[in-house]
């Protein structure tokens, strides 16, 4: 994910989106990569999971005031719905996303 495609992939997404804001020098960020990627595979079709290297994407870093790492933002209908800071387990992240997935499923009925 980059500054260039953030609007299309996150803000305009019909699915809830978990965005992992990470930095290459952040050891907890690197440690969470397998968890983020497993979650992405498991939630395919229900939610999007994206990764943004904030060192390479200063617009996103500034716009969303990213100053702690890892920082995970959940977007729903183009708006930031939740902000999670620090190492999180896959269960914790999945549980957080499921709230928005369920809300979206109810809204579609």
C-alpha positions in Angstrom: 0.0 0.0 0.0 1.3 3.4 -0.9 0.3 7.1 -0.7 -0.7 6.7 -4.4 -3.2 3.8 -3.9 -4.4 4.4 -0.3 -7.5 6.3 -1.4 -8.7 3.5 -3.8 -7.7 0.5 -1.6 -8.7 1.8 1.8 -10.9 4.8 1.7 -13.1 3.5 -1.2 -13.1 -0.1 0.0 -16.5 -1.7 0.5 -14.9 -4.1 3.1 -13.5 -3.2 6.5 -9.7 -2.6 6.2 -7.0 -3.2 8.7 -4.0 -1.1 7.9 -0.7 -2.1 9.5 1.4 1.1 9.7 5.0 -0.2 10.1 8.6 0.9 9.9 11.6 -1.2 8.8 13.5 -0.2 11.9 10.7 -1.3 14.3 11.4 -4.7 15.7 7.8 -5.3 17.0 6.5 -4.3 13.6 8.7 -6.9 11.9 7.7 -9.5 14.5 4.0 -8.9 13.7 4.4 -9.5 9.9 3.5 -13.2 10.0 0.4 -12.5 12.1 -0.7 -9.8 9.7 -0.2 -12.0 6.7 -2.0 -15.0 8.2 -4.9 -12.7 9.1 -5.0 -11.3 5.6 -5.3 -14.9 4.1 -7.9 -16.0 6.6 -10.1 -12.9 6.2 -9.9 -12.7 2.4 -13.3 -11.7 1.1 -14.5 -10.5 4.5 -12.0 -7.7 5.2 -8.9 -6.3 3.6 -5.6 -6.3 5.4 -2.9 -3.9 4.1 0.6 -2.9 5.1 2.0 0.6 4.8 5.7 1.3 5.2 5.4 4.8 6.8 9.0 5.6 6.0 8.2 5.4 2.3 4.7 7.0 2.6 5.0 10.3 4.4 1.6 11.6 3.4 -0.2 8.7 5.2 2.1 9.0 8.2 1.3 12.7 8.5 -2.4 12.6 7.7 -3.1 9.9 10.3 -0.6 11.2 12.9 1.4 7.9 13.0 3.8 8.4 15.9 3.8 5.0 17.7 4.6 1.6 16.2 3.3 -0.8 15.3 0.1 1.2 14.7 -2.9 -0.6 13.2 -5.9 1.3 11.9 -9.3 -0.1 11.1 -11.2 1.7 8.4 -14.9 1.2 7.7 -16.8 3.1 5.0 -13.7 5.2 4.4 -13.3 6.4 8.0 -11.0 5.4 10.7 -13.0 3.3 13.1 -10.4 2.1 15.5 -6.7 2.6 16.3 -4.6 -0.2 17.9 -1.1 0.4 19.1 1.6 -2.2 19.9 2.0 -5.9 19.4 -1.3 -7.6 19.1 -2.1 -11.3 18.7 -4.0 -12.7 15.7 -7.0 -13.5 17.9 -7.0 -9.9 19.2 -6.9 -8.4 15.7 -9.4 -10.9 14.4 -11.8 -10.2 17.2 -11.5 -6.4 16.6 -12.2 -6.9 12.9 -15.1 -9.3 13.4 -17.1 -6.5 15.1 -17.0 -4.5 11.8 -17.5 -7.5 9.6 -20.6 -8.4 11.5 -21.9 -4.8 11.4 -21.3 -4.7 7.6 -23.1 -8.1 7.1 -26.1 -6.8 9.1 -26.2 -3.5 7.1 -26.3 -5.5 3.8 -29.4 -7.4 4.8 
